[in-house]
Amino acid sequence: MKLLGTWYSVWACRVRIALHLKDLSYGYIEEDLENKSDLLLASNPVHKKVPVLIHGGKTISESRVIVQYVDEAFAGNGSPLLPADPHERATALTATTRSHCTTHQFVLFFCINRSSSSLRSRFNIMNFLCMFAHIHPCVRS
């Protein structure tokens, strides 16, 4: 399994968090969005954006879709990322759509300054992103 992303993409961060919470191994490929790789262009030819998950030779793009895919495809790994109830799941996915802009601003504010890379800072940022993305265990009922 491979993930194409950028260090500053909140959407790639969301997928990395989901993969971590599911305790899944994956290869991470850092993309330069100013000079997109052939792999990215072939994997997401319509939007040409990250994140893209490559699993079993198949590609999945868009963070919400990837998180839902990972949750369903690896149901036996870790805790569920999304609520089991269809209405609650739909509500959580809708909330993540609304949070994209604010979350992206938050990540840029904290992640552009890479000097604050203490483990505690990263943990706090990851916890915030998990809660904001509605994939944190404490948010789910």
Buried (B, 14 or more C-beta within 10 A) or exposed (E): BBBBBBBBBBBBBBBBBBBEBBEBEBEEBEBEEEEBBEBBEEBBEEEEBBBBBBBEEEBBBBBBBBBBBBBEBBEEEBEBBBBEEEEBBEEBBEEBEEBBEEBBEBBEEBBEEEEEEEEEEEEEBBEBBBEBBBBBEEBBE
